[in-house]
Amino acid sequence: MNWGEFVDEVGRAVRIAAPPSRVVSLVPSLTETLYDLGAGDRVVGVTDWCGPALPDGVEPVRVGGGVQPAHRDRARPGTGAGTRRPGGEQPG
C-alpha cells in the first residue's frame, strides 16, 4: 500500500511508500508550518532564509538558498533535492 500518490508538475506519477522521515525545507513559511504541525523533528535542513521561522534553540543544517540549494549533502548523505522555477524551467 502506498502512503501517497500524485502526479508532479511535469506529468510523472509519484508514489510514496511511507511518510517522509527527513525533510529539507526550501521555503520559510513551509518550515514554520512543519514545526507548527509537530513535524519539526523531521526537519534536517533549511535555507539561509528560514531563520525567523525556526523555534528558539533549533538549528538544522543550512543548505543555501531556496532556488539553488548549495549544500544538500550536508543534511545527510543520500538526501536528494530538486526544484523547478515557476513555469517549469530548471535553475541554472
Buried (B, 14 or more C-beta within 10 A) or exposed (E): EEEEEEEEEEEEEEEEEEEEEEBBBBBBEBBBEBBEEEBBEBBBBBBEBBEEBBEEEEEBBBBBBBEEBEEBBBBEEEBEBEEEEEEEEEEE
